[in-house]
Amino acid sequence: MKLKNCFLILSIALCGILTSCDTVNNAVGFISCEYDLGGISNPAVAGIQLNNISSINQLNALSMVKLAAAISQGSLPLSATVNVKATNPGRTLAQIEKLEWAIDLENKEILQGVVNQRISVPANGGSTTIPFTLQLDLLQLISNGSQNDLLNLALNIANAGDADSKIGIRIKPTMLIGSREVSMGFINIS
């Protein structure tokens, strides 16, 4: 009976180690993925959808009133989704449990967030789009001295800018080993 119990305990421990090894390999695979900016979707300022707007002249009177009201209240909220495409060149699944992220504009962090869900990228060239949901106050950002950087970025998004905008995205993957979350350091992806 004791030999059977020892075998069971050893089997459970070995299974836990192998599962942890798979988890670490999956996380390492995630770090080895190739990342590309997949675009920005659903941009809105002060609740005004900007998907089909390429010029301020296309805003109607109601939209202008909304913008003026937001600015008069000392706020100009921007929301959008930044889509990052992860491609896995490896031969094993790349997977993590959670992803912290930060976005830099001209080497200054302007936003950070967390994707609180498992992210899997299939092996052998498989890809997954990771959505980063942004919400920030443009007026607050402008008051922090980033007005020229933001203006250049806005013009570039509208295909009207002539100065490049340096945008950086950093990610910090977290894996689950047993019941414990283990985070890696930030990785620059653009």
Sequence and secondary structure as in RCSB ss.txt:
>XXXX:A:sequence
MKLKNCFLILSIALCGILTSCDTVNNAVGFISCEYDLGGISNPAVAGIQLNNISSINQLNALSMVKLAAAISQGS
LPLSATVNVKATNPGRTLAQIEKLEWAIDLENKEILQGVVNQRISVPANGGSTTIPFTLQLDLLQLISNGSQNDL
LNLALNIANAGDADSKIGIRIKPTMLIGSREVSMGFINIS
>XXXX:A:secstr
 HHHHHHHHHHHHHHHHHHHHHHHHHHHHHHTSEEEEEEEEEEEETTEE TT  SGGG  HHHHHHHHHHHHTT 
 EEEEEEEEEEEE SSS EEESEEEEEEEETTEEEEEEEE S EEE STTEEEEEEEEEEEEHHHHIIIIIHHHH
HHHHHHHTT   S   EEEEEEEEEEETTEEEE   EE  
